[in-house]
Amino acid sequence: MKRKINCETARNFPVEKALEKLGHFPKKTTEKEAWFLSPFRSETQASFKVSKTKNRWYDHGEGIGGNVIDLVCQILKCSIKDTLEFLNDGIVNNSSKKQWTSNKNAGVIKIIKVLDITHPALIQYLNSRGIPLNIANTYCKEVWYQYKATEFFAIGLKNNKDGWELRNKIFKNSSSPKSYTYIQNNSKQLIILEGMFDLLSLAILDDKVLKTSDVLVLNSIAFIKLIEIHLDNYEWVQLYLDNDKAGQLATMRLIDKHTHVIDQRHIYKNYKDLNDLISHDKNKQI
């Protein structure tokens, strides 16, 4: 059973890991500190510093700083209670330390080769998530990458800056640069999804509407503010975000600001997301 965290224990949650969870990766790192592009504005020179020894952050451009709770509250524009729930989803325990070690330096991942998905392990992983191979190959690739002199392979979704979202049964990684995925089909309707498997799941549920709409996959809920510049280009925007606190906050943000945005979470109201719905239906059939 996952242990709930409070403000005191949450302050020990690594600032670097919180930023990674929000889709931000360091541009420069040393033993004692890491430098990021600010999550609060657009910039080309990293001015956002994280002290690894103090587990604190400081944004030189904004002149503000603080602990990990302050950071998540400001990025997601949410309450302390919501921040604790967000951090609790990713708290490091003994079983997850190995995965975090592999994830935290995602920016140094080197892509080796990209091909159609054929590896049996990846096909088995897709089956476990209820995704047919032909649909996966329509939108994704089999990506081989190197991390610390070791080769890995994963299902990859390319983002808007030529980086990759990487998923397999064991790891959830991203190559740098991290960004959203924008598929343009010259449509007046935009579909916004949270992640790779939401995209593949919607292709099962309604492939026609997916292929006749422009599609934006966030790849991180932290990109919700950045993608708003695209919304006025469409007559209708359909939102398929997660049924969690972050998804709720992001959905309410867009609906409050844009009258042509439609919340579609009623389709999977009893599930975490679209893929949870697909996986549950498949398990029932089995």
Secondary structure, 3 states (H helix, E strand, C coil): CCCCCCHHHHCCCCHHHHHHHCCCCCCEECCCEEEECCCCCCCCCCCEEEECCCCEEEECCCCEEECHHHHHHHHHCCCHHHHHHHHHCCCCCCCCHHHHHHHCCHHHCEEEEEECCCCHHHHHHHHHCCCCHHHHHHHCEEEEEEECCEEEEEEEEECCCCCEEEECCCCEEECCCCCCEEECCCCCEEEEECCHHHHHHHHHHCHHHHHCCEEEECCCHHHHCHHHHHHHHCCEEEEECCCCHHHHHHHHHHHHHCCCEEECHHHHCCCCCHHHHHHHHHHHHC
